[in-house]
Amino acid sequence: MNRQLPVLIAASLLALSGCGLGAAAKDAPAPTPAASASASSNAGFGSVKEDGDLPDPCTLLTDAEVADLTGREVSTIDRDGAEPGESTRYCQWQQPSGQLAVFLSRTSGSDFQTTIADAQPVDGVGADAFTLSGHLYVLYGTVQIDVYSHGDSEQRNLEVEKKTAQVLMAKI
């Protein structure tokens, strides 16, 4: 019981601060996307590679990172608006001449291995990856990372998707 009390107190304080009760929580600046990404994987709770709530993909990449990965500036961001605990999350960065989209979902190795007739294996990213219909699918633990880049040649889009998946794996 003695060990549970500090945890209960910390959880209560965290819940209250998240509700906006108290000036510190209300007036605190919103976390930056980089801070959110760091918090999702390094806040003492570990990576969500195997379990835990999937992070909001919009917090994993900054606009500058998306522009660097794709060579195109971000014009708008489409967010999923999902609540923590959802089994699938997405974010789409709209660009004047293209798009980068990221979808994260929970899966198992056997489900990921389901044979799809036109899937092409992809080397150089993750332990298991394939491309299908312009999307790159990467298995990372129990997280399926689906990256879609549009706006360049198929080869360049695949290069962007592979780089994006590698950046995401480091942050999940």
VOGU-3710 file (C-alpha; in Angstrom, 3 decimals, decimal comma):
1> mnrqlpvlia> 0,000/0,000/0,000  2,867/2,407/0,781  4,202/2,096/-2,777  0,806/2,743/-4,336  0,186/6,051/-2,534  2,845/8,097/-4,405  1,584/6,664/-7,697  -2,004/7,591/-6,853  -0,968/11,101/-5,833  1,080/11,571/-9,004
11> asllalsgcg> -1,765/10,254/-11,159  -4,245/12,588/-9,455  -1,999/15,594/-9,919  -1,423/14,681/-13,543  -5,151/14,304/-14,156  -5,922/17,638/-12,516  -3,206/19,475/-14,415  -4,489/18,016/-17,673  -7,970/19,362/-16,986  -6,723/22,930/-16,904
21> lgaaakdapa> -7,285/23,300/-13,166  -4,650/25,620/-11,825  -2,769/28,446/-13,464  0,382/26,440/-14,184  -1,406/23,970/-16,439  -3,551/26,641/-18,068  -0,716/29,066/-18,743  1,949/26,527/-19,652  3,032/26,698/-23,265  1,905/23,872/-25,504
31> ptpaasasas> 4,613/21,299/-26,083  6,486/21,627/-29,324  6,132/18,805/-31,817  9,688/17,715/-31,077  8,979/17,715/-27,352  5,805/15,726/-27,880  7,683/13,185/-29,951  10,352/12,899/-27,318  7,777/12,605/-24,579  5,962/9,812/-26,396
41> snagfgsvke> 9,015/7,592/-26,431  11,307/8,791/-23,668  9,126/9,958/-20,795  10,093/7,053/-18,607  7,350/4,888/-20,046  9,486/3,519/-22,881  8,795/3,066/-26,530  5,369/2,180/-27,871  7,005/-0,210/-30,318  5,436/-3,214/-28,580
51> dgdlpdpctl> 2,495/-1,755/-26,633  0,998/1,440/-25,270  -0,959/4,254/-26,859  0,084/5,147/-30,366  1,346/8,718/-30,569  -0,304/11,406/-32,662  1,766/11,271/-35,872  1,341/15,042/-36,278  3,552/15,479/-33,204  6,285/13,210/-34,529
61> ltdaevadlt> 7,340/15,417/-37,441  7,676/19,184/-37,494  6,756/21,184/-40,582  10,482/21,785/-41,114  11,196/18,030/-40,984  8,413/17,334/-43,477  9,769/20,044/-45,796  13,271/18,606/-45,439  12,082/15,057/-46,157  9,922/15,954/-49,156
71> grevstidrd> 11,545/19,094/-50,532  8,153/20,839/-50,339  6,754/23,301/-47,812  3,696/22,378/-45,745  0,530/24,346/-46,495  -1,936/22,638/-44,125  -2,089/19,673/-41,770  -5,009/17,247/-41,567  -5,139/15,742/-38,062  -7,064/12,649/-37,042
81> gaepgestry> -8,543/14,150/-33,870  -8,391/10,698/-32,271  -8,339/10,171/-28,541  -5,421/8,440/-26,802  -5,808/4,682/-26,973  -7,119/4,525/-30,537  -5,666/1,600/-32,500  -5,039/3,713/-35,611  -3,681/7,262/-35,894  -2,928/9,409/-38,924
91> cqwqqpsgql> -1,617/12,772/-40,037  -1,480/14,306/-43,486  0,750/17,216/-44,406  -0,754/18,902/-47,465  1,686/20,653/-49,763  1,060/22,877/-52,790  2,475/20,223/-55,131  2,145/17,052/-53,092  1,367/15,367/-49,809  2,951/13,309/-47,055
101> avflsrtsgs> 0,680/11,048/-45,021  1,508/8,812/-42,065  -0,759/6,153/-40,612  0,134/4,195/-37,462  -1,768/1,117/-36,365  -1,341/-1,924/-34,161  -0,810/-5,246/-35,857  0,855/-8,586/-35,375  3,643/-10,113/-37,383  1,301/-12,733/-38,819
111> dfqttiadaq> -1,289/-10,138/-39,840  1,428/-8,013/-41,433  2,668/-11,087/-43,349  -0,696/-11,647/-45,006  0,124/-12,121/-48,654  -1,028/-9,352/-50,959  -0,580/-10,273/-54,611  0,989/-7,027/-55,844  3,065/-6,152/-52,753  6,764/-5,643/-53,434
121> pvdgvgadaf> 9,292/-6,264/-50,629  11,413/-3,239/-49,680  14,888/-3,502/-48,195  16,722/-0,940/-46,126  13,948/0,058/-43,758  12,883/-1,964/-40,740  12,909/-5,726/-40,393  9,950/-6,168/-42,733  8,599/-3,723/-45,294  6,709/-3,710/-48,557
131> tlsghlyvly> 5,237/-1,229/-50,994  1,746/-1,413/-52,456  -0,274/1,171/-54,379  2,238/3,915/-53,646  2,292/3,275/-49,877  5,265/1,983/-47,897  4,275/-0,388/-45,094  6,837/-1,108/-42,376  6,464/-3,458/-39,420  8,088/-1,991/-36,308
141> gtvqidvysh> 7,405/-4,250/-33,324  3,606/-4,299/-33,189  3,265/-0,973/-35,009  2,466/-0,892/-38,686  3,832/2,312/-40,178  2,143/3,282/-43,455  3,792/6,208/-45,246  2,446/7,767/-48,423  4,287/10,466/-50,354  2,842/12,090/-53,455
151> gdseqrnlev> 4,324/14,782/-55,656  7,440/13,288/-57,251  8,415/10,262/-59,336  7,564/6,834/-57,925  11,244/6,258/-57,073  11,615/9,635/-55,316  8,321/9,102/-53,446  9,604/5,718/-52,212  12,871/7,331/-51,065  10,873/9,943/-49,121
161> ekktaqvlma> 8,685/7,217/-47,618  11,725/5,187/-46,511  13,433/8,223/-44,917  10,178/9,195/-43,207  9,687/5,670/-41,819  13,242/5,672/-40,451  12,686/9,022/-38,712  9,399/7,756/-37,257  10,917/4,520/-35,955  13,455/6,559/-33,982
171> ki> 10,616/8,512/-32,346  7,967/5,869/-31,690
//
